[in-house]
Amino acid sequence: MLTLLSTLLSFLMGGLPKLLDFFQDKADKKHELELARMQTERELQMLERGYVAQAKLEEIKLEELKVQTNADKYASDAQTKGAIIDAQKAEMQALYQHDMSLNEGTSQWVKNLRAATRSLITFGFFLLLCFIDLGLIIYGFTHKVEFTELADMLWDSNTAALFASIIAFHFGGRAFGK
C-alpha cells in the first residue's frame, strides 16, 4: 500500500505547477471583479451628477485600461512561463555540474556505476520480479494448478503495485520533466 501511495504521490507532484496556476488565475479573476465593481460605482456616480459626456469618456478610458490590463496579463503569463522554464534549465544545469564535480578524481568504473544506478536498480527489480514469476509458473505446472488460479497468483494487486512502482521509479522523473 505504501508503494502504491508513493508512486501516486511522485506522479501527482508533477501537477504542482498547474495547481499554482489555478491559484494565480483565481487572484487574477478577483482583481478583474474588483475593477468591474469600481467601474460600476464610478458610472453610478457620474449618472447621479449628470455627467453623461464625462461618463462616456470614462468608459472609453476604462476600456483602454481593460485592454492594457489584458495585454499585460498575457505578457506576464508568457514571462512567468519563460522564467519557470529558465529556472528548470538552470536547476538541471546545476545538477549536472554537481554530478560532474563528484566524478572528479574517481576511476572510470565508479563514473560508469554512478551513471547506471537508476537503470541497474530498475532492471534488478524487474529481473527479480521475472525470476519470482518464473518460479511460480514452474511450480504451477509441476503441481497441475489451473491457468486462472496460476494467473491470479502471478499478477495480484501487490505484484501490480510493485511493477507500477518499478516503472514509476525509472520513468517518473522524466514524464513530467518534458
Secondary structure by P-SEA (a helix, b strand, c coil): caaaaaaaaaaaaaaaaaaaaaaaaaaaaaaaaaaaaaaaaaaaaaaaacaaaaaaaaaaaaaaaaaaaaaaaaaaaaaaaaaaaaaaaaaaaaaaaaaaaaaccccaaaaaaaaaaaaaaaaaaaaaaaaaaaaaaaaaaaacccaaaaaaaaccaaaaaaaaaaaaaacccccccc
